Amino acid sequence: MEENSALRAENSELFGVRDSLLRDQELLSRENERLLKKLEDVNSVCVRSPIIPARPTYSGSNDTEANIWTNPVSSSASVVSGDS
């Protein structure tokens, strides 16, 4: 009987930790989406600006595939392409 109550307490604690982690993950996902939007805005301004000359990026390898990040919690998806 004592073991049963100890297992229930541990189970309850684990569910609390899981809920906390899910909340943290959702907050981080929202922040990442906000920062990606901000980066896209900055990149679009830089592309249109006559002050900043357009230069090719050399940071990535010669992959032609796009890097796609999908938020597993919500149904939104953000795409970051190396060809922009």
Biopython code that builds the backbone (N, CA, C, O; Angstrom):
import numpy as np
from Bio.PDB.StructureBuilder import StructureBuilder

atoms = [
    (1, "MET", "N", (0.826, -1.192, 0.000)),
    (1, "MET", "CA", (0.000, 0.000, 0.000)),
    (1, "MET", "C", (0.873, 1.260, 0.000)),
    (1, "MET", "O", (0.588, 2.226, -0.707)),
    (2, "GLU", "N", (1.923, 1.229, 0.794)),
    (2, "GLU", "CA", (2.827, 2.384, 0.865)),
    (2, "GLU", "C", (3.551, 2.588, -0.467)),
    (2, "GLU", "O", (3.759, 3.718, -0.908)),
    (3, "GLU", "N", (3.927, 1.478, -1.095)),
    (3, "GLU", "CA", (4.596, 1.553, -2.394)),
    (3, "GLU", "C", (3.662, 2.154, -3.446)),
    (3, "GLU", "O", (4.091, 2.921, -4.308)),
    (4, "ASN", "N", (2.390, 1.797, -3.362)),
    (4, "ASN", "CA", (1.403, 2.311, -4.302)),
    (4, "ASN", "C", (1.273, 3.832, -4.186)),
    (4, "ASN", "O", (1.230, 4.529, -5.200)),
    (5, "SER", "N", (1.211, 4.341, -2.975)),
    (5, "SER", "CA", (1.090, 5.791, -2.794)),
    (5, "SER", "C", (2.368, 6.507, -3.222)),
    (5, "SER", "O", (2.310, 7.628, -3.729)),
    (6, "ALA", "N", (3.518, 5.871, -3.024)),
    (6, "ALA", "CA", (4.781, 6.469, -3.475)),
    (6, "ALA", "C", (4.821, 6.542, -4.998)),
    (6, "ALA", "O", (5.281, 7.532, -5.567)),
    (7, "LEU", "N", (4.334, 5.485, -5.655)),
    (7, "LEU", "CA", (4.289, 5.489, -7.121)),
    (7, "LEU", "C", (3.312, 6.540, -7.648)),
    (7, "LEU", "O", (3.581, 7.188, -8.659)),
    (8, "ARG", "N", (2.183, 6.706, -6.965)),
    (8, "ARG", "CA", (1.219, 7.741, -7.369)),
    (8, "ARG", "C", (1.830, 9.135, -7.240)),
    (8, "ARG", "O", (1.643, 9.987, -8.108)),
    (9, "ALA", "N", (2.555, 9.355, -6.161)),
    (9, "ALA", "CA", (3.193, 10.657, -5.956)),
    (9, "ALA", "C", (4.248, 10.914, -7.029)),
    (9, "ALA", "O", (4.334, 12.017, -7.570)),
    (10, "GLU", "N", (5.045, 9.897, -7.334)),
    (10, "GLU", "CA", (6.064, 10.048, -8.375)),
    (10, "GLU", "C", (5.414, 10.286, -9.736)),
    (10, "GLU", "O", (5.881, 11.113, -10.519)),
    (11, "ASN", "N", (4.341, 9.560, -10.007)),
    (11, "ASN", "CA", (3.621, 9.721, -11.267)),
    (11, "ASN", "C", (3.063, 11.137, -11.389)),
    (11, "ASN", "O", (3.151, 11.759, -12.448)),
    (12, "SER", "N", (2.497, 11.633, -10.313)),
    (12, "SER", "CA", (1.956, 12.991, -10.302)),
    (12, "SER", "C", (3.057, 14.024, -10.556)),
    (12, "SER", "O", (2.866, 14.980, -11.308)),
    (13, "GLU", "N", (4.196, 13.817, -9.926)),
    (13, "GLU", "CA", (5.331, 14.726, -10.122)),
    (13, "GLU", "C", (5.815, 14.691, -11.577)),
    (13, "GLU", "O", (6.121, 15.732, -12.157)),
    (14, "LEU", "N", (5.881, 13.500, -12.155)),
    (14, "LEU", "CA", (6.325, 13.374, -13.550)),
    (14, "LEU", "C", (5.350, 14.052, -14.511)),
    (14, "LEU", "O", (5.774, 14.669, -15.489)),
    (15, "PHE", "N", (4.058, 13.945, -14.242)),
    (15, "PHE", "CA", (3.084, 14.637, -15.084)),
    (15, "PHE", "C", (3.244, 16.150, -14.969)),
    (15, "PHE", "O", (3.100, 16.870, -15.957)),
    (16, "GLY", "N", (3.539, 16.627, -13.771)),
    (16, "GLY", "CA", (3.777, 18.061, -13.590)),
    (16, "GLY", "C", (4.995, 18.534, -14.359)),
    (16, "GLY", "O", (4.969, 19.597, -14.978)),
    (17, "VAL", "N", (6.064, 17.748, -14.323)),
    (17, "VAL", "CA", (7.284, 18.085, -15.063)),
    (17, "VAL", "C", (7.006, 18.076, -16.561)),
    (17, "VAL", "O", (7.464, 18.955, -17.291)),
    (18, "ARG", "N", (6.247, 17.068, -17.015)),
    (18, "ARG", "CA", (5.911, 16.986, -18.440)),
    (18, "ARG", "C", (5.117, 18.213, -18.882)),
    (18, "ARG", "O", (5.404, 18.788, -19.932)),
    (19, "ASP", "N", (4.124, 18.617, -18.092)),
    (19, "ASP", "CA", (3.330, 19.798, -18.433)),
    (19, "ASP", "C", (4.194, 21.051, -18.485)),
    (19, "ASP", "O", (4.026, 21.896, -19.365)),
    (20, "SER", "N", (5.112, 21.164, -17.545)),
    (20, "SER", "CA", (6.022, 22.308, -17.523)),
    (20, "SER", "C", (6.907, 22.330, -18.768)),
    (20, "SER", "O", (7.120, 23.385, -19.365)),
    (21, "LEU", "N", (7.420, 21.164, -19.156)),
    (21, "LEU", "CA", (8.260, 21.083, -20.353)),
    (21, "LEU", "C", (7.472, 21.413, -21.614)),
    (21, "LEU", "O", (7.993, 22.069, -22.516)),
    (22, "LEU", "N", (6.231, 20.968, -21.685)),
    (22, "LEU", "CA", (5.399, 21.290, -22.850)),
    (22, "LEU", "C", (5.124, 22.791, -22.937)),
    (22, "LEU", "O", (5.131, 23.358, -24.029)),
    (23, "ARG", "N", (4.884, 23.430, -21.805)),
    (23, "ARG", "CA", (4.683, 24.889, -21.798)),
    (23, "ARG", "C", (5.951, 25.608, -22.250)),
    (23, "ARG", "O", (5.895, 26.537, -23.055)),
    (24, "ASP", "N", (7.097, 25.168, -21.725)),
    (24, "ASP", "CA", (8.371, 25.774, -22.128)),
    (24, "ASP", "C", (8.621, 25.585, -23.619)),
    (24, "ASP", "O", (9.088, 26.503, -24.293)),
    (25, "GLN", "N", (8.309, 24.390, -24.137)),
    (25, "GLN", "CA", (8.504, 24.122, -25.561)),
    (25, "GLN", "C", (7.617, 25.033, -26.404)),
    (25, "GLN", "O", (8.063, 25.555, -27.425)),
    (26, "GLU", "N", (6.383, 25.226, -25.993)),
    (26, "GLU", "CA", (5.472, 26.097, -26.742)),
    (26, "GLU", "C", (5.970, 27.543, -26.723)),
    (26, "GLU", "O", (5.918, 28.230, -27.743)),
    (27, "LEU", "N", (6.450, 28.003, -25.573)),
    (27, "LEU", "CA", (6.997, 29.364, -25.491)),
    (27, "LEU", "C", (8.209, 29.525, -26.402)),
    (27, "LEU", "O", (8.339, 30.535, -27.094)),
    (28, "LEU", "N", (9.091, 28.537, -26.404)),
    (28, "LEU", "CA", (10.274, 28.601, -27.264)),
    (28, "LEU", "C", (9.891, 28.546, -28.738)),
    (28, "LEU", "O", (10.506, 29.216, -29.568)),
    (29, "SER", "N", (8.888, 27.759, -29.061)),
    (29, "SER", "CA", (8.433, 27.683, -30.452)),
    (29, "SER", "C", (7.888, 29.028, -30.914)),
    (29, "SER", "O", (8.182, 29.471, -32.025)),
    (30, "ARG", "N", (7.102, 29.671, -30.075)),
    (30, "ARG", "CA", (6.568, 31.000, -30.420)),
    (30, "ARG", "C", (7.693, 32.015, -30.584)),
    (30, "ARG", "O", (7.682, 32.817, -31.517)),
    (31, "GLU", "N", (8.657, 31.977, -29.677)),
    (31, "GLU", "CA", (9.791, 32.899, -29.763)),
    (31, "GLU", "C", (10.599, 32.642, -31.030)),
    (31, "GLU", "O", (11.022, 33.590, -31.692)),
    (32, "ASN", "N", (10.820, 31.378, -31.377)),
    (32, "ASN", "CA", (11.534, 31.051, -32.613)),
    (32, "ASN", "C", (10.783, 31.554, -33.834)),
    (32, "ASN", "O", (11.392, 32.098, -34.755)),
    (33, "GLU", "N", (9.472, 31.378, -33.853)),
    (33, "GLU", "CA", (8.677, 31.868, -34.976)),
    (33, "GLU", "C", (8.765, 33.392, -35.081)),
    (33, "GLU", "O", (8.870, 33.940, -36.178)),
    (34, "ARG", "N", (8.722, 34.067, -33.932)),
    (34, "ARG", "CA", (8.822, 35.529, -33.926)),
    (34, "ARG", "C", (10.184, 35.974, -34.462)),
    (34, "ARG", "O", (10.272, 36.910, -35.256)),
    (35, "LEU", "N", (11.240, 35.293, -34.020)),
    (35, "LEU", "CA", (12.585, 35.650, -34.475)),
    (35, "LEU", "C", (12.789, 35.328, -35.952)),
    (35, "LEU", "O", (13.464, 36.078, -36.657)),
    (36, "LEU", "N", (12.216, 34.225, -36.431)),
    (36, "LEU", "CA", (12.304, 33.909, -37.858)),
    (36, "LEU", "C", (11.604, 34.966, -38.694)),
    (36, "LEU", "O", (12.106, 35.358, -39.746)),
    (37, "LYS", "N", (10.447, 35.430, -38.235)),
    (37, "LYS", "CA", (9.717, 36.489, -38.945)),
    (37, "LYS", "C", (10.557, 37.765, -38.972)),
    (37, "LYS", "O", (10.643, 38.440, -39.998)),
    (38, "LYS", "N", (11.165, 38.084, -37.850)),
    (38, "LYS", "CA", (12.014, 39.273, -37.765)),
    (38, "LYS", "C", (13.204, 39.148, -38.715)),
    (38, "LYS", "O", (13.560, 40.113, -39.392)),
    (39, "LEU", "N", (13.817, 37.973, -38.770)),
    (39, "LEU", "CA", (14.940, 37.733, -39.672)),
    (39, "LEU", "C", (14.508, 37.860, -41.129)),
    (39, "LEU", "O", (15.225, 38.445, -41.941)),
    (40, "GLU", "N", (13.343, 37.319, -41.463)),
    (40, "GLU", "CA", (12.829, 37.452, -42.827)),
    (40, "GLU", "C", (12.612, 38.919, -43.182)),
    (40, "GLU", "O", (12.924, 39.340, -44.296)),
    (41, "ASP", "N", (12.080, 39.700, -42.241)),
    (41, "ASP", "CA", (11.872, 41.131, -42.481)),
    (41, "ASP", "C", (13.199, 41.847, -42.713)),
    (41, "ASP", "O", (13.318, 42.663, -43.628)),
    (42, "VAL", "N", (14.193, 41.541, -41.884)),
    (42, "VAL", "CA", (15.512, 42.169, -42.036)),
    (42, "VAL", "C", (16.133, 41.776, -43.367)),
    (42, "VAL", "O", (16.696, 42.622, -44.063)),
    (43, "ASN", "N", (16.036, 40.503, -43.727)),
    (43, "ASN", "CA", (16.592, 40.055, -45.001)),
    (43, "ASN", "C", (15.908, 40.728, -46.179)),
    (43, "ASN", "O", (16.571, 41.086, -47.153)),
    (44, "SER", "N", (14.594, 40.906, -46.110)),
    (44, "SER", "CA", (13.900, 41.551, -47.224)),
    (44, "SER", "C", (14.301, 43.019, -47.335)),
    (44, "SER", "O", (14.388, 43.550, -48.443)),
    (45, "VAL", "N", (14.544, 43.676, -46.216)),
    (45, "VAL", "CA", (15.000, 45.070, -46.249)),
    (45, "VAL", "C", (16.408, 45.144, -46.829)),
    (45, "VAL", "O", (16.709, 46.038, -47.620)),
    (46, "CYS", "N", (17.268, 44.210, -46.440)),
    (46, "CYS", "CA", (18.645, 44.204, -46.949)),
    (46, "CYS", "C", (18.678, 43.938, -48.448)),
    (46, "CYS", "O", (19.500, 44.515, -49.159)),
    (47, "VAL", "N", (17.802, 43.078, -48.932)),
    (47, "VAL", "CA", (17.769, 42.766, -50.359)),
    (47, "VAL", "C", (17.320, 43.987, -51.154)),
    (47, "VAL", "O", (17.825, 44.230, -52.250)),
    (48, "ARG", "N", (16.379, 44.755, -50.613)),
    (48, "ARG", "CA", (15.856, 45.922, -51.326)),
    (48, "ARG", "C", (16.721, 47.167, -51.157)),
    (48, "ARG", "O", (16.550, 48.135, -51.897)),
    (49, "SER", "N", (17.630, 47.162, -50.215)),
    (49, "SER", "CA", (18.413, 48.355, -49.921)),
    (49, "SER", "C", (19.516, 48.563, -50.953)),
    (49, "SER", "O", (20.278, 47.638, -51.236)),
    (50, "PRO", "N", (19.613, 49.776, -51.523)),
    (50, "PRO", "CA", (20.705, 50.053, -52.464)),
    (50, "PRO", "C", (22.044, 50.244, -51.750)),
    (50, "PRO", "O", (23.096, 50.202, -52.387)),
    (51, "ILE", "N", (22.011, 50.452, -50.452)),
    (51, "ILE", "CA", (23.237, 50.675, -49.691)),
    (51, "ILE", "C", (24.005, 49.370, -49.505)),
    (51, "ILE", "O", (25.235, 49.353, -49.552)),
    (52, "ILE", "N", (23.279, 48.289, -49.296)),
    (52, "ILE", "CA", (23.906, 46.994, -49.035)),
    (52, "ILE", "C", (23.945, 46.207, -50.339)),
    (52, "ILE", "O", (22.898, 45.811, -50.851)),
    (53, "PRO", "N", (25.153, 45.974, -50.887)),
    (53, "PRO", "CA", (25.239, 45.225, -52.144)),
    (53, "PRO", "C", (24.870, 43.758, -51.943)),
    (53, "PRO", "O", (25.150, 43.170, -50.898)),
    (54, "ALA", "N", (24.246, 43.188, -52.949)),
    (54, "ALA", "CA", (23.878, 41.773, -52.878)),
    (54, "ALA", "C", (25.123, 40.927, -53.066)),
    (54, "ALA", "O", (25.865, 41.104, -54.032)),
    (55, "ARG", "N", (25.347, 40.011, -52.141)),
    (55, "ARG", "CA", (26.496, 39.109, -52.220)),
    (55, "ARG", "C", (26.009, 37.691, -52.016)),
    (55, "ARG", "O", (25.052, 37.469, -51.274)),
    (56, "PRO", "N", (26.644, 36.733, -52.655)),
    (56, "PRO", "CA", (26.254, 35.341, -52.414)),
    (56, "PRO", "C", (26.679, 34.914, -51.015)),
    (56, "PRO", "O", (27.661, 35.420, -50.471)),
    (57, "THR", "N", (25.942, 33.992, -50.449)),
    (57, "THR", "CA", (26.298, 33.482, -49.126)),
    (57, "THR", "C", (27.149, 32.237, -49.281)),
    (57, "THR", "O", (26.880, 31.377, -50.119)),
    (58, "TYR", "N", (28.173, 32.159, -48.462)),
    (58, "TYR", "CA", (29.096, 31.032, -48.505)),
    (58, "TYR", "C", (29.028, 30.202, -47.232)),
    (58, "TYR", "O", (29.833, 29.292, -47.038)),
    (59, "SER", "N", (28.072, 30.513, -46.365)),
    (59, "SER", "CA", (28.055, 29.861, -45.057)),
    (59, "SER", "C", (27.660, 28.396, -45.124)),
    (59, "SER", "O", (28.147, 27.598, -44.324)),
    (60, "GLY", "N", (26.796, 28.021, -46.051)),
    (60, "GLY", "CA", (26.342, 26.638, -46.124)),
    (60, "GLY", "C", (27.115, 25.862, -47.163)),
    (60, "GLY", "O", (27.862, 26.426, -47.963)),
    (61, "SER", "N", (26.922, 24.565, -47.138)),
    (61, "SER", "CA", (27.512, 23.754, -48.192)),
    (61, "SER", "C", (26.684, 23.954, -49.454)),
    (61, "SER", "O", (25.716, 24.714, -49.440)),
    (62, "ASN", "N", (27.037, 23.305, -50.513)),
    (62, "ASN", "CA", (26.353, 23.510, -51.779)),
    (62, "ASN", "C", (25.074, 22.686, -51.880)),
    (62, "ASN", "O", (24.760, 22.158, -52.946)),
    (63, "ASP", "N", (24.347, 22.576, -50.797)),
    (63, "ASP", "CA", (23.079, 21.847, -50.799)),
    (63, "ASP", "C", (22.032, 22.659, -51.543)),
    (63, "ASP", "O", (21.972, 23.882, -51.418)),
    (64, "THR", "N", (21.221, 21.977, -52.308)),
    (64, "THR", "CA", (20.123, 22.648, -52.994)),
    (64, "THR", "C", (18.814, 22.454, -52.249)),
    (64, "THR", "O", (17.794, 23.020, -52.641)),
    (65, "GLU", "N", (18.825, 21.661, -51.180)),
    (65, "GLU", "CA", (17.615, 21.422, -50.406)),
    (65, "GLU", "C", (17.395, 22.561, -49.415)),
    (65, "GLU", "O", (18.346, 23.143, -48.892)),
    (66, "ALA", "N", (16.122, 22.867, -49.168)),
    (66, "ALA", "CA", (15.772, 23.890, -48.183)),
    (66, "ALA", "C", (15.767, 23.270, -46.794)),
    (66, "ALA", "O", (15.436, 22.096, -46.628)),
    (67, "ASN", "N", (16.134, 24.062, -45.804)),
    (67, "ASN", "CA", (16.047, 23.621, -44.418)),
    (67, "ASN", "C", (14.653, 23.958, -43.923)),
    (67, "ASN", "O", (14.262, 25.125, -43.923)),
    (68, "ILE", "N", (13.907, 22.962, -43.504)),
    (68, "ILE", "CA", (12.531, 23.177, -43.079)),
    (68, "ILE", "C", (12.406, 22.812, -41.614)),
    (68, "ILE", "O", (12.802, 21.726, -41.192)),
    (69, "TRP", "N", (11.843, 23.744, -40.838)),
    (69, "TRP", "CA", (11.590, 23.515, -39.425)),
    (69, "TRP", "C", (10.088, 23.502, -39.230)),
    (69, "TRP", "O", (9.398, 24.415, -39.685)),
    (70, "THR", "N", (9.575, 22.494, -38.569)),
    (70, "THR", "CA", (8.148, 22.388, -38.312)),
    (70, "THR", "C", (7.919, 22.341, -36.817)),
    (70, "THR", "O", (8.570, 21.578, -36.103)),
    (71, "ASN", "N", (6.992, 23.160, -36.343)),
    (71, "ASN", "CA", (6.638, 23.173, -34.930)),
    (71, "ASN", "C", (5.761, 21.957, -34.651)),
    (71, "ASN", "O", (4.645, 21.881, -35.165)),
    (72, "PRO", "N", (6.239, 20.996, -33.844)),
    (72, "PRO", "CA", (5.446, 19.790, -33.601)),
    (72, "PRO", "C", (4.239, 20.041, -32.708)),
    (72, "PRO", "O", (3.320, 19.222, -32.689)),
    (73, "VAL", "N", (4.211, 21.144, -31.970)),
    (73, "VAL", "CA", (3.109, 21.410, -31.054)),
    (73, "VAL", "C", (1.943, 22.056, -31.785)),
    (73, "VAL", "O", (0.797, 21.639, -31.611)),
    (74, "SER", "N", (2.217, 23.063, -32.595)),
    (74, "SER", "CA", (1.150, 23.723, -33.336)),
    (74, "SER", "C", (1.201, 23.291, -34.786)),
    (74, "SER", "O", (2.103, 22.562, -35.199)),
    (75, "SER", "N", (0.232, 23.743, -35.549)),
    (75, "SER", "CA", (0.166, 23.315, -36.947)),
    (75, "SER", "C", (0.928, 24.254, -37.867)),
    (75, "SER", "O", (0.923, 24.057, -39.082)),
    (76, "SER", "N", (1.584, 25.273, -37.317)),
    (76, "SER", "CA", (2.309, 26.217, -38.165)),
    (76, "SER", "C", (3.680, 25.666, -38.517)),
    (76, "SER", "O", (4.256, 24.865, -37.782)),
    (77, "ALA", "N", (4.188, 26.114, -39.657)),
    (77, "ALA", "CA", (5.516, 25.696, -40.104)),
    (77, "ALA", "C", (6.244, 26.917, -40.618)),
    (77, "ALA", "O", (5.651, 27.788, -41.254)),
    (78, "SER", "N", (7.534, 26.976, -40.338)),
    (78, "SER", "CA", (8.363, 28.062, -40.834)),
    (78, "SER", "C", (9.414, 27.471, -41.745)),
    (78, "SER", "O", (9.987, 26.423, -41.445)),
    (79, "VAL", "N", (9.669, 28.136, -42.854)),
    (79, "VAL", "CA", (10.637, 27.642, -43.819)),
    (79, "VAL", "C", (11.761, 28.650, -43.928)),
    (79, "VAL", "O", (11.520, 29.844, -44.104)),
    (80, "VAL", "N", (12.982, 28.170, -43.823)),
    (80, "VAL", "CA", (14.154, 29.007, -44.004)),
    (80, "VAL", "C", (14.924, 28.404, -45.156)),
    (80, "VAL", "O", (15.357, 27.254, -45.085)),
    (81, "SER", "N", (15.096, 29.168, -46.211)),
    (81, "SER", "CA", (15.767, 28.654, -47.394)),
    (81, "SER", "C", (17.117, 29.317, -47.533)),
    (81, "SER", "O", (17.263, 30.506, -47.253)),
    (82, "GLY", "N", (18.099, 28.558, -47.961)),
    (82, "GLY", "CA", (19.431, 29.101, -48.174)),
    (82, "GLY", "C", (19.561, 29.806, -49.502)),
    (82, "GLY", "O", (20.601, 30.407, -49.770)),
    (83, "ASP", "N", (18.522, 29.757, -50.365)),
    (83, "ASP", "CA", (18.590, 30.349, -51.690)),
    (83, "ASP", "C", (17.954, 31.724, -51.757)),
    (83, "ASP", "O", (17.715, 32.200, -52.867)),
    (84, "SER", "N", (17.666, 32.391, -50.664)),
    (84, "SER", "CA", (16.982, 33.679, -50.722)),
    (84, "SER", "C", (17.918, 34.830, -50.880)),
    (84, "SER", "O", (17.479, 35.979, -50.944)),
]
sb = StructureBuilder()
sb.init_structure("model")
sb.init_model(0)
sb.init_chain("A")
sb.init_seg("    ")
for serial, (resi, resn, name, xyz) in enumerate(atoms, 1):
    if name == "N":
        sb.init_residue(resn, " ", resi, " ")
    sb.init_atom(name, np.array(xyz, "f"), 0.0, 1.0, " ", f" {name:<3s}", serial, name[0])
structure = sb.get_structure()
